[in-house]
Structures are given as structure tokens and as C-alpha cells.
């Protein structure tokens, strides 16, 4: 018997041959780290998030310290989430020039001009009711919300943000944000839209981290039904037409098919968000010694890359940067 069957093992025989034929790899250029910055007078404030071991709510000073270490390990980009001292029904700290996110952006861009500083554009961390928009008659009102989202994006751009990322899932928000940015002279600031964002139980730990659990109801009237894939194509198409420069799928791991469909249907860069619940599950299993955490993290990220993501937002970024060094 000679050449009558396929010998796939030839290209797996040594580590060097495997390196030579590897199709995908994770590089620091692919990774965006989310940070939670809290408006807290105490410069030492560094509050562990119990459902996300290894992640913290950070004061401005602690954020500076943490990012400084990450940058020295090769961090290239981050996305900020803010936790304001005061919340109100209108989420006014989301678009305040002295809001915590705006302060953090100014500090980070001042210290590290090269670092890509992205901001999450949403109201939920800033509203007293925890919803991503304004409430009218017990319902999240779309059209008044998108005006405030545009205000929020403009205030982030004014502070120096490199990229704004709307995560609210209101209709027309990319349109409103693009118009707002352009009218204020920010024609060069790109929008990375959370285009295909599901109403996912995997956001559970994040809501502890960002203190943004809705006080009534849920997010199913604006975030997508996990059972749907074609609907994701409609959302992505709408965002592209409205002016999104990058499209994101969220969560990542349970939605690899969606990442692949977007990759095949759109030429815009595709981002994927490995969300808090994905992080916490791997962490918990790793801490219990049930899985090899480092290996599982890398495998989960490779899966997301293989599915077609250009960029991955992951809480494992700092860990992976150390692994890659
Ligand atoms: C805000 C927002 C959420 C996440 C990112 N932006 C929470 C939500 O929609 O409830 C989730 C991120 C994560 O779970 O890591 N709208």
C-alpha cells in the first residue's frame, strides 16, 4: 500500500512543520482589552468583580497603573466602560464632558497617544433604571435615545477617543452617531457598531461589573433573539448603510456561525466580543483545575479567529499578551 490514502500526519510530524502550515494565529494586534473605570475619589480604589476573577472596577489612578503595565506587555487597544458616581433616568453622566469615561479617555490619550482608546457608547451604566435608553410609558424609547447616544459619542470624541462603539441596539443609532460626529468635525472617528448583539445570558457577570442590571424587564425588545441568524444579516446591513466602519458580533463563542456569515457577506472589518460569561466560565474551570486555562483561552480565541474575526475583545487580553511574550 503506497499512495492510496491521505497522510495528513506528514504535516504534523514536527513542531516546526506545524508552525509552517499553521493557518491562524493570535497577535497583540488582534486583541482589545475592556476596562471598567469607576468614578471614585479614592485613588486606591480597585474593586474585584467577584463574578469575573482577575477583573476590577478601577479608579482613574488604578486604571492608569493597570494600563501602564499592560502597555509594557504589548497592549495595543482597549475599550472603556464607565461606572458613574450618580445615575439618573436620563443617564446624563454618559454624555457629560466631565463624565468618568471622558476623564479616562483624556488621561489615557495624554499618557499613551499611540494606544487605541475605544469607548462603549450606551446609556445602561448611567441610567438609574439600568436600561440602554430612555423610558417612556414603561418602554425603551428609540428615537429620543439615539439623540443622546450621538451626544455621548460626540463627548467621547471631544475627549480624544479613537473609536466609538455603540452597544445599545437602538434602531438608527449608527446613523445618528455618524451625523453627530460629522457635524462636530469628527469625520475621521470610526464607528465600530455592536451590529449583531444578542439578548444573552452570557452578559450576567458584566452587569455586576458595570452595575447595569435592568431594574425591570429585560433587554429583549432591543437586543436580538439568540435563535436568529438571518436577522443578524439585516442588522449588519443596516449598520453598514448607516455608516459603520466595523461590525461586531456579540457574544463570540456561541455565535461563531454568525461571525462566519458576516465575514463571508461583508468586506468591513469584523470584531467579536468574547463576553463576561465566556470569560468567567473558562476562569472558573481553570481555577478548579478542571481545564488547562491558558490552553483553553488560546483555543477559544483561535476558534473566533478561524470563524473570521479580525479583532477580538476579550478580558483575557492581558493574560494572552504575557503568554505571547
Ligand atoms: C452595554 C454593554 C453590555 C455588554 C457590553 N456593553 C451589557 C448588556 O448589554 O447588558 C456586555 C459585555 C460582557 O458581558 O462582557 N449595553
py3Dmol code that shows the C-alpha trace and the ligand (Angstrom):
import py3Dmol

protein = """\
ATOM      1  CA  UNK A   1       0.000   0.000   0.000  1.00  0.00           C
ATOM      2  CA  UNK A   2       1.580   3.277  -1.055  1.00  0.00           C
ATOM      3  CA  UNK A   3      -0.321   6.401  -2.144  1.00  0.00           C
ATOM      4  CA  UNK A   4      -3.862   5.204  -1.796  1.00  0.00           C
ATOM      5  CA  UNK A   5      -4.868   7.220   1.217  1.00  0.00           C
ATOM      6  CA  UNK A   6      -4.304  10.721   2.524  1.00  0.00           C
ATOM      7  CA  UNK A   7      -1.479  11.115   5.040  1.00  0.00           C
ATOM      8  CA  UNK A   8      -2.401  14.245   6.955  1.00  0.00           C
ATOM      9  CA  UNK A   9       0.119  13.390   9.633  1.00  0.00           C
ATOM     10  CA  UNK A  10       3.051  14.284   7.346  1.00  0.00           C
ATOM     11  CA  UNK A  11       2.468  17.957   8.034  1.00  0.00           C
ATOM     12  CA  UNK A  12       2.047  17.382  11.763  1.00  0.00           C
ATOM     13  CA  UNK A  13       5.232  15.413  12.334  1.00  0.00           C
ATOM     14  CA  UNK A  14       7.367  18.142  13.942  1.00  0.00           C
ATOM     15  CA  UNK A  15       6.643  21.409  15.716  1.00  0.00           C
ATOM     16  CA  UNK A  16       8.498  23.346  13.011  1.00  0.00           C
ATOM     17  CA  UNK A  17       6.436  21.827  10.211  1.00  0.00           C
ATOM     18  CA  UNK A  18       3.258  22.527  12.160  1.00  0.00           C
ATOM     19  CA  UNK A  19       4.390  26.142  12.592  1.00  0.00           C
ATOM     20  CA  UNK A  20       4.976  26.386   8.848  1.00  0.00           C
ATOM     21  CA  UNK A  21       1.478  25.334   7.843  1.00  0.00           C
ATOM     22  CA  UNK A  22      -0.487  26.994  10.642  1.00  0.00           C
ATOM     23  CA  UNK A  23      -3.441  28.915   9.209  1.00  0.00           C
ATOM     24  CA  UNK A  24      -4.342  31.233  12.079  1.00  0.00           C
ATOM     25  CA  UNK A  25      -2.544  32.897  14.950  1.00  0.00           C
ATOM     26  CA  UNK A  26      -3.340  35.341  17.711  1.00  0.00           C
ATOM     27  CA  UNK A  27      -1.264  38.509  17.789  1.00  0.00           C
ATOM     28  CA  UNK A  28      -1.385  41.545  20.106  1.00  0.00           C
ATOM     29  CA  UNK A  29      -2.784  43.466  17.107  1.00  0.00           C
ATOM     30  CA  UNK A  30      -5.965  41.388  17.301  1.00  0.00           C
ATOM     31  CA  UNK A  31      -6.792  41.981  20.939  1.00  0.00           C
ATOM     32  CA  UNK A  32      -8.793  44.728  22.608  1.00  0.00           C
ATOM     33  CA  UNK A  33      -8.995  44.798  26.408  1.00  0.00           C
ATOM     34  CA  UNK A  34     -12.159  46.027  28.161  1.00  0.00           C
ATOM     35  CA  UNK A  35     -11.694  48.098  31.334  1.00  0.00           C
ATOM     36  CA  UNK A  36     -14.201  49.279  33.930  1.00  0.00           C
ATOM     37  CA  UNK A  37     -13.394  52.751  35.182  1.00  0.00           C
ATOM     38  CA  UNK A  38     -15.272  53.906  38.257  1.00  0.00           C
ATOM     39  CA  UNK A  39     -15.870  57.458  39.408  1.00  0.00           C
ATOM     40  CA  UNK A  40     -14.362  57.141  42.852  1.00  0.00           C
ATOM     41  CA  UNK A  41     -12.434  59.738  44.817  1.00  0.00           C
ATOM     42  CA  UNK A  42     -10.187  57.134  46.414  1.00  0.00           C
ATOM     43  CA  UNK A  43      -7.121  56.804  44.166  1.00  0.00           C
ATOM     44  CA  UNK A  44      -6.517  53.319  45.597  1.00  0.00           C
ATOM     45  CA  UNK A  45      -9.974  52.104  44.583  1.00  0.00           C
ATOM     46  CA  UNK A  46      -9.541  48.735  42.894  1.00  0.00           C
ATOM     47  CA  UNK A  47     -12.638  46.678  43.482  1.00  0.00           C
ATOM     48  CA  UNK A  48     -12.504  42.994  42.486  1.00  0.00           C
ATOM     49  CA  UNK A  49     -15.500  41.852  40.449  1.00  0.00           C
ATOM     50  CA  UNK A  50     -16.451  38.643  42.204  1.00  0.00           C
ATOM     51  CA  UNK A  51     -18.087  37.014  39.177  1.00  0.00           C
ATOM     52  CA  UNK A  52     -15.058  37.839  36.992  1.00  0.00           C
ATOM     53  CA  UNK A  53     -11.935  36.718  38.864  1.00  0.00           C
ATOM     54  CA  UNK A  54      -8.961  38.863  37.870  1.00  0.00           C
ATOM     55  CA  UNK A  55     -11.104  41.813  36.708  1.00  0.00           C
ATOM     56  CA  UNK A  56     -11.653  45.030  38.643  1.00  0.00           C
ATOM     57  CA  UNK A  57     -13.534  48.270  38.841  1.00  0.00           C
ATOM     58  CA  UNK A  58     -10.722  50.814  38.759  1.00  0.00           C
ATOM     59  CA  UNK A  59     -10.330  54.429  39.851  1.00  0.00           C
ATOM     60  CA  UNK A  60      -8.665  56.703  37.285  1.00  0.00           C
ATOM     61  CA  UNK A  61      -5.359  56.282  39.083  1.00  0.00           C
ATOM     62  CA  UNK A  62      -5.639  52.495  39.187  1.00  0.00           C
ATOM     63  CA  UNK A  63      -6.672  52.448  35.534  1.00  0.00           C
ATOM     64  CA  UNK A  64      -3.527  54.381  34.708  1.00  0.00           C
ATOM     65  CA  UNK A  65      -1.421  51.886  36.628  1.00  0.00           C
ATOM     66  CA  UNK A  66      -3.105  48.829  35.139  1.00  0.00           C
ATOM     67  CA  UNK A  67      -2.969  50.127  31.574  1.00  0.00           C
ATOM     68  CA  UNK A  68       0.662  51.140  32.051  1.00  0.00           C
ATOM     69  CA  UNK A  69       1.577  47.557  32.897  1.00  0.00           C
ATOM     70  CA  UNK A  70      -0.480  46.204  30.012  1.00  0.00           C
ATOM     71  CA  UNK A  71       1.122  48.624  27.552  1.00  0.00           C
ATOM     72  CA  UNK A  72       4.554  47.458  28.660  1.00  0.00           C
ATOM     73  CA  UNK A  73       3.356  43.927  27.880  1.00  0.00           C
ATOM     74  CA  UNK A  74       2.276  44.947  24.382  1.00  0.00           C
ATOM     75  CA  UNK A  75      -1.299  46.203  24.757  1.00  0.00           C
ATOM     76  CA  UNK A  76      -2.391  47.986  21.562  1.00  0.00           C
ATOM     77  CA  UNK A  77      -6.057  48.777  22.172  1.00  0.00           C
ATOM     78  CA  UNK A  78      -8.701  48.946  24.867  1.00  0.00           C
ATOM     79  CA  UNK A  79     -12.362  49.753  25.307  1.00  0.00           C
ATOM     80  CA  UNK A  80     -13.711  51.692  28.269  1.00  0.00           C
ATOM     81  CA  UNK A  81     -16.864  51.148  30.305  1.00  0.00           C
ATOM     82  CA  UNK A  82     -17.759  53.737  32.904  1.00  0.00           C
ATOM     83  CA  UNK A  83     -19.354  53.450  36.320  1.00  0.00           C
ATOM     84  CA  UNK A  84     -20.581  56.891  37.381  1.00  0.00           C
ATOM     85  CA  UNK A  85     -20.997  58.037  40.982  1.00  0.00           C
ATOM     86  CA  UNK A  86     -24.541  59.207  40.228  1.00  0.00           C
ATOM     87  CA  UNK A  87     -27.133  57.639  37.961  1.00  0.00           C
ATOM     88  CA  UNK A  88     -30.356  59.267  36.762  1.00  0.00           C
ATOM     89  CA  UNK A  89     -33.223  58.289  34.444  1.00  0.00           C
ATOM     90  CA  UNK A  90     -31.618  60.153  31.519  1.00  0.00           C
ATOM     91  CA  UNK A  91     -28.143  58.695  32.024  1.00  0.00           C
ATOM     92  CA  UNK A  92     -26.745  62.208  31.926  1.00  0.00           C
ATOM     93  CA  UNK A  93     -23.251  61.172  33.051  1.00  0.00           C
ATOM     94  CA  UNK A  94     -22.901  59.256  29.783  1.00  0.00           C
ATOM     95  CA  UNK A  95     -22.629  62.493  27.808  1.00  0.00           C
ATOM     96  CA  UNK A  96     -21.182  64.838  30.459  1.00  0.00           C
ATOM     97  CA  UNK A  97     -17.875  66.417  29.470  1.00  0.00           C
ATOM     98  CA  UNK A  98     -16.570  65.666  32.966  1.00  0.00           C
ATOM     99  CA  UNK A  99     -18.032  62.148  32.990  1.00  0.00           C
ATOM    100  CA  UNK A 100     -15.756  59.350  34.133  1.00  0.00           C
ATOM    101  CA  UNK A 101     -15.266  57.879  30.651  1.00  0.00           C
ATOM    102  CA  UNK A 102     -14.411  61.295  29.220  1.00  0.00           C
ATOM    103  CA  UNK A 103     -11.886  61.860  32.021  1.00  0.00           C
ATOM    104  CA  UNK A 104     -10.376  58.432  31.459  1.00  0.00           C
ATOM    105  CA  UNK A 105     -10.051  58.983  27.705  1.00  0.00           C
ATOM    106  CA  UNK A 106      -8.229  62.286  28.249  1.00  0.00           C
ATOM    107  CA  UNK A 107      -5.858  60.712  30.762  1.00  0.00           C
ATOM    108  CA  UNK A 108      -5.087  57.672  28.574  1.00  0.00           C
ATOM    109  CA  UNK A 109      -4.572  59.612  25.345  1.00  0.00           C
ATOM    110  CA  UNK A 110      -2.365  62.069  27.179  1.00  0.00           C
ATOM    111  CA  UNK A 111      -0.163  59.267  28.567  1.00  0.00           C
ATOM    112  CA  UNK A 112      -0.229  56.905  25.581  1.00  0.00           C
ATOM    113  CA  UNK A 113      -1.040  58.743  22.338  1.00  0.00           C
ATOM    114  CA  UNK A 114      -0.379  55.593  20.297  1.00  0.00           C
ATOM    115  CA  UNK A 115      -2.813  53.400  22.223  1.00  0.00           C
ATOM    116  CA  UNK A 116      -6.166  52.850  20.513  1.00  0.00           C
ATOM    117  CA  UNK A 117      -8.728  54.063  23.032  1.00  0.00           C
ATOM    118  CA  UNK A 118     -12.241  52.934  22.145  1.00  0.00           C
ATOM    119  CA  UNK A 119     -15.357  53.753  24.134  1.00  0.00           C
ATOM    120  CA  UNK A 120     -18.548  51.823  24.656  1.00  0.00           C
ATOM    121  CA  UNK A 121     -21.442  54.098  23.742  1.00  0.00           C
ATOM    122  CA  UNK A 122     -24.520  53.151  25.740  1.00  0.00           C
ATOM    123  CA  UNK A 123     -26.697  54.544  28.498  1.00  0.00           C
ATOM    124  CA  UNK A 124     -27.200  51.438  30.640  1.00  0.00           C
ATOM    125  CA  UNK A 125     -24.291  52.023  33.020  1.00  0.00           C
ATOM    126  CA  UNK A 126     -25.545  55.569  33.570  1.00  0.00           C
ATOM    127  CA  UNK A 127     -29.302  55.190  33.915  1.00  0.00           C
ATOM    128  CA  UNK A 128     -30.914  54.602  37.305  1.00  0.00           C
ATOM    129  CA  UNK A 129     -33.248  52.002  35.725  1.00  0.00           C
ATOM    130  CA  UNK A 130     -30.370  50.169  34.005  1.00  0.00           C
ATOM    131  CA  UNK A 131     -31.875  50.164  30.519  1.00  0.00           C
ATOM    132  CA  UNK A 132     -29.888  51.175  27.445  1.00  0.00           C
ATOM    133  CA  UNK A 133     -32.250  54.008  26.588  1.00  0.00           C
ATOM    134  CA  UNK A 134     -34.837  56.469  27.872  1.00  0.00           C
ATOM    135  CA  UNK A 135     -38.035  55.051  29.293  1.00  0.00           C
ATOM    136  CA  UNK A 136     -41.376  56.324  28.036  1.00  0.00           C
ATOM    137  CA  UNK A 137     -44.564  54.654  29.307  1.00  0.00           C
ATOM    138  CA  UNK A 138     -42.570  51.714  30.597  1.00  0.00           C
ATOM    139  CA  UNK A 139     -40.940  51.081  27.222  1.00  0.00           C
ATOM    140  CA  UNK A 140     -37.434  51.913  25.989  1.00  0.00           C
ATOM    141  CA  UNK A 141     -37.990  54.785  23.560  1.00  0.00           C
ATOM    142  CA  UNK A 142     -35.895  54.527  20.428  1.00  0.00           C
ATOM    143  CA  UNK A 143     -35.777  57.904  18.763  1.00  0.00           C
ATOM    144  CA  UNK A 144     -35.146  60.079  21.817  1.00  0.00           C
ATOM    145  CA  UNK A 145     -32.412  57.636  22.893  1.00  0.00           C
ATOM    146  CA  UNK A 146     -30.404  57.822  19.683  1.00  0.00           C
ATOM    147  CA  UNK A 147     -30.051  61.584  20.084  1.00  0.00           C
ATOM    148  CA  UNK A 148     -28.435  61.045  23.488  1.00  0.00           C
ATOM    149  CA  UNK A 149     -26.227  58.295  22.088  1.00  0.00           C
ATOM    150  CA  UNK A 150     -24.989  60.748  19.475  1.00  0.00           C
ATOM    151  CA  UNK A 151     -24.284  63.251  22.286  1.00  0.00           C
ATOM    152  CA  UNK A 152     -22.375  60.545  24.127  1.00  0.00           C
ATOM    153  CA  UNK A 153     -20.269  59.650  21.097  1.00  0.00           C
ATOM    154  CA  UNK A 154     -19.503  63.322  20.429  1.00  0.00           C
ATOM    155  CA  UNK A 155     -18.384  63.851  24.031  1.00  0.00           C
ATOM    156  CA  UNK A 156     -16.084  60.804  23.770  1.00  0.00           C
ATOM    157  CA  UNK A 157     -14.615  62.107  20.517  1.00  0.00           C
ATOM    158  CA  UNK A 158     -14.086  65.535  22.099  1.00  0.00           C
ATOM    159  CA  UNK A 159     -12.183  63.867  24.908  1.00  0.00           C
ATOM    160  CA  UNK A 160      -9.943  62.224  22.310  1.00  0.00           C
ATOM    161  CA  UNK A 161     -11.390  58.740  21.762  1.00  0.00           C
ATOM    162  CA  UNK A 162     -10.054  56.981  18.672  1.00  0.00           C
ATOM    163  CA  UNK A 163     -13.108  54.833  18.049  1.00  0.00           C
ATOM    164  CA  UNK A 164     -16.689  54.783  19.332  1.00  0.00           C
ATOM    165  CA  UNK A 165     -18.603  51.549  19.784  1.00  0.00           C
ATOM    166  CA  UNK A 166     -22.388  51.784  20.242  1.00  0.00           C
ATOM    167  CA  UNK A 167     -23.720  48.752  22.121  1.00  0.00           C
ATOM    168  CA  UNK A 168     -27.306  49.813  22.799  1.00  0.00           C
ATOM    169  CA  UNK A 169     -29.088  48.145  19.834  1.00  0.00           C
ATOM    170  CA  UNK A 170     -31.447  51.059  19.199  1.00  0.00           C
ATOM    171  CA  UNK A 171     -32.507  51.419  15.566  1.00  0.00           C
ATOM    172  CA  UNK A 172     -30.802  54.222  13.679  1.00  0.00           C
ATOM    173  CA  UNK A 173     -28.127  54.855  16.255  1.00  0.00           C
ATOM    174  CA  UNK A 174     -25.253  54.458  13.820  1.00  0.00           C
ATOM    175  CA  UNK A 175     -26.953  56.967  11.539  1.00  0.00           C
ATOM    176  CA  UNK A 176     -27.467  59.426  14.409  1.00  0.00           C
ATOM    177  CA  UNK A 177     -23.928  58.990  15.717  1.00  0.00           C
ATOM    178  CA  UNK A 178     -22.334  59.371  12.287  1.00  0.00           C
ATOM    179  CA  UNK A 179     -24.316  62.526  11.670  1.00  0.00           C
ATOM    180  CA  UNK A 180     -23.470  63.911  15.114  1.00  0.00           C
ATOM    181  CA  UNK A 181     -19.765  63.178  14.765  1.00  0.00           C
ATOM    182  CA  UNK A 182     -19.581  64.665  11.276  1.00  0.00           C
ATOM    183  CA  UNK A 183     -21.437  67.827  12.239  1.00  0.00           C
ATOM    184  CA  UNK A 184     -18.995  68.350  15.090  1.00  0.00           C
ATOM    185  CA  UNK A 185     -15.872  67.952  13.000  1.00  0.00           C
ATOM    186  CA  UNK A 186     -15.162  64.316  13.834  1.00  0.00           C
ATOM    187  CA  UNK A 187     -15.430  62.951  10.305  1.00  0.00           C
ATOM    188  CA  UNK A 188     -12.325  60.825  10.915  1.00  0.00           C
ATOM    189  CA  UNK A 189     -13.546  58.996  14.017  1.00  0.00           C
ATOM    190  CA  UNK A 190     -14.665  55.478  13.091  1.00  0.00           C
ATOM    191  CA  UNK A 191     -17.728  53.683  14.433  1.00  0.00           C
ATOM    192  CA  UNK A 192     -17.453  50.060  15.456  1.00  0.00           C
ATOM    193  CA  UNK A 193     -21.070  49.050  15.876  1.00  0.00           C
ATOM    194  CA  UNK A 194     -22.197  46.203  18.061  1.00  0.00           C
ATOM    195  CA  UNK A 195     -24.179  45.274  14.956  1.00  0.00           C
ATOM    196  CA  UNK A 196     -25.273  41.774  15.859  1.00  0.00           C
ATOM    197  CA  UNK A 197     -25.778  41.774  19.586  1.00  0.00           C
ATOM    198  CA  UNK A 198     -27.896  39.085  21.178  1.00  0.00           C
ATOM    199  CA  UNK A 199     -30.014  39.255  24.331  1.00  0.00           C
ATOM    200  CA  UNK A 200     -27.588  36.890  26.007  1.00  0.00           C
ATOM    201  CA  UNK A 201     -27.398  35.366  29.466  1.00  0.00           C
ATOM    202  CA  UNK A 202     -23.621  35.405  28.972  1.00  0.00           C
ATOM    203  CA  UNK A 203     -23.633  39.101  29.959  1.00  0.00           C
ATOM    204  CA  UNK A 204     -24.520  38.220  33.551  1.00  0.00           C
ATOM    205  CA  UNK A 205     -21.117  38.876  35.143  1.00  0.00           C
ATOM    206  CA  UNK A 206     -20.678  42.134  33.195  1.00  0.00           C
ATOM    207  CA  UNK A 207     -23.805  43.525  34.756  1.00  0.00           C
ATOM    208  CA  UNK A 208     -22.273  43.025  38.188  1.00  0.00           C
ATOM    209  CA  UNK A 209     -19.077  44.671  36.931  1.00  0.00           C
ATOM    210  CA  UNK A 210     -20.827  47.641  35.354  1.00  0.00           C
ATOM    211  CA  UNK A 211     -23.698  47.783  37.838  1.00  0.00           C
ATOM    212  CA  UNK A 212     -26.090  47.862  34.893  1.00  0.00           C
ATOM    213  CA  UNK A 213     -28.704  45.189  35.555  1.00  0.00           C
ATOM    214  CA  UNK A 214     -32.094  46.431  34.305  1.00  0.00           C
ATOM    215  CA  UNK A 215     -34.329  47.268  37.276  1.00  0.00           C
ATOM    216  CA  UNK A 216     -37.409  45.968  35.463  1.00  0.00           C
ATOM    217  CA  UNK A 217     -37.977  43.762  32.437  1.00  0.00           C
ATOM    218  CA  UNK A 218     -35.148  42.671  30.195  1.00  0.00           C
ATOM    219  CA  UNK A 219     -33.349  43.780  27.034  1.00  0.00           C
ATOM    220  CA  UNK A 220     -35.266  41.579  24.622  1.00  0.00           C
ATOM    221  CA  UNK A 221     -37.118  44.448  22.940  1.00  0.00           C
ATOM    222  CA  UNK A 222     -33.810  45.786  21.625  1.00  0.00           C
ATOM    223  CA  UNK A 223     -31.187  43.015  21.733  1.00  0.00           C
ATOM    224  CA  UNK A 224     -31.577  40.096  19.337  1.00  0.00           C
ATOM    225  CA  UNK A 225     -33.170  36.709  19.838  1.00  0.00           C
ATOM    226  CA  UNK A 226     -30.412  34.062  20.158  1.00  0.00           C
ATOM    227  CA  UNK A 227     -32.416  31.780  17.887  1.00  0.00           C
ATOM    228  CA  UNK A 228     -31.992  34.070  14.870  1.00  0.00           C
ATOM    229  CA  UNK A 229     -29.243  34.277  12.291  1.00  0.00           C
ATOM    230  CA  UNK A 230     -30.796  35.899   9.192  1.00  0.00           C
ATOM    231  CA  UNK A 231     -31.925  38.783  11.379  1.00  0.00           C
ATOM    232  CA  UNK A 232     -28.251  39.381  12.153  1.00  0.00           C
ATOM    233  CA  UNK A 233     -27.579  39.950   8.462  1.00  0.00           C
ATOM    234  CA  UNK A 234     -30.311  42.597   8.377  1.00  0.00           C
ATOM    235  CA  UNK A 235     -28.832  44.340  11.423  1.00  0.00           C
ATOM    236  CA  UNK A 236     -25.330  44.258   9.938  1.00  0.00           C
ATOM    237  CA  UNK A 237     -26.560  45.560   6.575  1.00  0.00           C
ATOM    238  CA  UNK A 238     -28.443  48.405   8.252  1.00  0.00           C
ATOM    239  CA  UNK A 239     -25.399  49.428  10.276  1.00  0.00           C
ATOM    240  CA  UNK A 240     -23.141  49.320   7.222  1.00  0.00           C
ATOM    241  CA  UNK A 241     -25.525  51.516   5.238  1.00  0.00           C
ATOM    242  CA  UNK A 242     -25.834  53.921   8.161  1.00  0.00           C
ATOM    243  CA  UNK A 243     -22.068  54.328   8.220  1.00  0.00           C
ATOM    244  CA  UNK A 244     -20.486  51.728  10.497  1.00  0.00           C
ATOM    245  CA  UNK A 245     -16.776  51.248   9.773  1.00  0.00           C
ATOM    246  CA  UNK A 246     -16.523  47.935  11.602  1.00  0.00           C
ATOM    247  CA  UNK A 247     -19.143  45.367  12.563  1.00  0.00           C
ATOM    248  CA  UNK A 248     -19.156  43.414  15.791  1.00  0.00           C
ATOM    249  CA  UNK A 249     -20.765  40.143  16.792  1.00  0.00           C
ATOM    250  CA  UNK A 250     -21.501  39.574  20.462  1.00  0.00           C
ATOM    251  CA  UNK A 251     -21.154  37.178  22.263  1.00  0.00           C
ATOM    252  CA  UNK A 252     -18.448  35.346  20.305  1.00  0.00           C
ATOM    253  CA  UNK A 253     -18.079  31.676  21.263  1.00  0.00           C
ATOM    254  CA  UNK A 254     -21.730  30.606  20.995  1.00  0.00           C
ATOM    255  CA  UNK A 255     -22.141  32.664  17.773  1.00  0.00           C
ATOM    256  CA  UNK A 256     -19.217  31.552  15.608  1.00  0.00           C
ATOM    257  CA  UNK A 257     -21.607  30.812  12.749  1.00  0.00           C
ATOM    258  CA  UNK A 258     -22.715  34.451  12.796  1.00  0.00           C
ATOM    259  CA  UNK A 259     -19.114  35.684  12.712  1.00  0.00           C
ATOM    260  CA  UNK A 260     -18.521  33.451   9.698  1.00  0.00           C
ATOM    261  CA  UNK A 261     -21.650  34.667   7.896  1.00  0.00           C
ATOM    262  CA  UNK A 262     -20.654  38.279   8.429  1.00  0.00           C
ATOM    263  CA  UNK A 263     -17.130  37.556   7.264  1.00  0.00           C
ATOM    264  CA  UNK A 264     -18.457  35.992   4.068  1.00  0.00           C
ATOM    265  CA  UNK A 265     -21.054  38.692   3.374  1.00  0.00           C
ATOM    266  CA  UNK A 266     -19.244  41.921   4.298  1.00  0.00           C
ATOM    267  CA  UNK A 267     -15.883  43.425   3.485  1.00  0.00           C
ATOM    268  CA  UNK A 268     -15.781  45.592   6.601  1.00  0.00           C
ATOM    269  CA  UNK A 269     -13.519  44.503   9.452  1.00  0.00           C
ATOM    270  CA  UNK A 270     -15.362  42.123  11.781  1.00  0.00           C
ATOM    271  CA  UNK A 271     -14.912  42.271  15.539  1.00  0.00           C
ATOM    272  CA  UNK A 272     -16.094  39.661  18.035  1.00  0.00           C
ATOM    273  CA  UNK A 273     -16.676  40.168  21.745  1.00  0.00           C
ATOM    274  CA  UNK A 274     -15.788  37.260  23.992  1.00  0.00           C
ATOM    275  CA  UNK A 275     -18.100  38.426  26.747  1.00  0.00           C
ATOM    276  CA  UNK A 276     -18.016  38.272  30.520  1.00  0.00           C
ATOM    277  CA  UNK A 277     -19.840  34.941  30.842  1.00  0.00           C
ATOM    278  CA  UNK A 278     -17.456  33.280  28.399  1.00  0.00           C
ATOM    279  CA  UNK A 279     -14.561  34.661  30.442  1.00  0.00           C
ATOM    280  CA  UNK A 280     -15.979  33.614  33.791  1.00  0.00           C
ATOM    281  CA  UNK A 281     -16.755  30.057  32.697  1.00  0.00           C
ATOM    282  CA  UNK A 282     -13.208  29.468  31.492  1.00  0.00           C
ATOM    283  CA  UNK A 283     -11.769  31.151  34.599  1.00  0.00           C
ATOM    284  CA  UNK A 284     -13.896  29.070  36.948  1.00  0.00           C
ATOM    285  CA  UNK A 285     -12.988  25.808  35.252  1.00  0.00           C
ATOM    286  CA  UNK A 286      -9.341  26.840  35.206  1.00  0.00           C
ATOM    287  CA  UNK A 287      -9.322  27.817  38.880  1.00  0.00           C
ATOM    288  CA  UNK A 288     -10.841  24.464  39.749  1.00  0.00           C
ATOM    289  CA  UNK A 289      -8.138  22.676  37.825  1.00  0.00           C
ATOM    290  CA  UNK A 290     -10.762  21.184  35.520  1.00  0.00           C
ATOM    291  CA  UNK A 291      -9.182  22.578  32.365  1.00  0.00           C
ATOM    292  CA  UNK A 292      -5.800  24.000  31.421  1.00  0.00           C
ATOM    293  CA  UNK A 293      -6.788  27.660  31.426  1.00  0.00           C
ATOM    294  CA  UNK A 294      -4.052  29.037  29.176  1.00  0.00           C
ATOM    295  CA  UNK A 295      -4.612  26.368  26.557  1.00  0.00           C
ATOM    296  CA  UNK A 296      -8.387  26.728  26.640  1.00  0.00           C
ATOM    297  CA  UNK A 297      -8.145  30.515  26.358  1.00  0.00           C
ATOM    298  CA  UNK A 298      -5.918  30.285  23.296  1.00  0.00           C
ATOM    299  CA  UNK A 299      -8.152  27.649  21.732  1.00  0.00           C
ATOM    300  CA  UNK A 300     -11.277  29.740  22.317  1.00  0.00           C
ATOM    301  CA  UNK A 301      -9.605  32.765  20.696  1.00  0.00           C
ATOM    302  CA  UNK A 302      -8.367  30.723  17.735  1.00  0.00           C
ATOM    303  CA  UNK A 303     -11.908  29.484  17.191  1.00  0.00           C
ATOM    304  CA  UNK A 304     -13.091  33.084  16.995  1.00  0.00           C
ATOM    305  CA  UNK A 305     -10.295  33.969  14.573  1.00  0.00           C
ATOM    306  CA  UNK A 306     -10.964  30.907  12.442  1.00  0.00           C
ATOM    307  CA  UNK A 307     -14.613  31.906  12.240  1.00  0.00           C
ATOM    308  CA  UNK A 308     -13.413  35.109  10.583  1.00  0.00           C
ATOM    309  CA  UNK A 309     -12.961  37.797  13.243  1.00  0.00           C
ATOM    310  CA  UNK A 310     -10.257  40.391  12.597  1.00  0.00           C
ATOM    311  CA  UNK A 311     -10.368  41.701  16.119  1.00  0.00           C
ATOM    312  CA  UNK A 312     -11.336  40.119  19.433  1.00  0.00           C
ATOM    313  CA  UNK A 313     -12.451  41.959  22.500  1.00  0.00           C
ATOM    314  CA  UNK A 314     -11.554  39.775  25.432  1.00  0.00           C
ATOM    315  CA  UNK A 315     -10.933  40.071  29.174  1.00  0.00           C
ATOM    316  CA  UNK A 316      -8.088  37.591  28.642  1.00  0.00           C
ATOM    317  CA  UNK A 317      -6.089  40.175  26.662  1.00  0.00           C
ATOM    318  CA  UNK A 318      -3.614  40.932  29.466  1.00  0.00           C
ATOM    319  CA  UNK A 319      -3.073  37.206  30.150  1.00  0.00           C
ATOM    320  CA  UNK A 320      -2.590  36.417  26.471  1.00  0.00           C
ATOM    321  CA  UNK A 321      -0.152  39.287  25.972  1.00  0.00           C
ATOM    322  CA  UNK A 322       2.006  37.778  28.719  1.00  0.00           C
ATOM    323  CA  UNK A 323       1.687  34.357  27.094  1.00  0.00           C
ATOM    324  CA  UNK A 324       2.741  35.746  23.719  1.00  0.00           C
ATOM    325  CA  UNK A 325       5.855  37.470  25.042  1.00  0.00           C
TER     326      UNK A 325
END
"""
ligand_1 = """\
16
LIG
C -23.853 47.678 27.409
C -22.995 46.500 27.245
C -23.145 45.202 27.776
C -22.010 44.492 27.418
C -21.223 45.349 26.655
N -21.856 46.570 26.535
C -24.194 44.632 28.656
C -25.534 44.433 28.190
O -25.891 44.638 27.019
O -26.343 44.085 29.057
C -21.710 43.076 27.807
C -20.270 42.738 27.848
C -19.941 41.490 28.579
O -20.796 40.712 29.026
O -18.726 41.265 28.736
N -25.026 47.688 26.703
"""
view = py3Dmol.view(width=600, height=400)
view.addModel(protein, "pdb")
view.setStyle({"model": 0}, {"cartoon": {"style": "trace"}})
view.addModel(ligand_1, "xyz")
view.setStyle({"model": 1}, {"stick": {}})
view.zoomTo()
view.show()
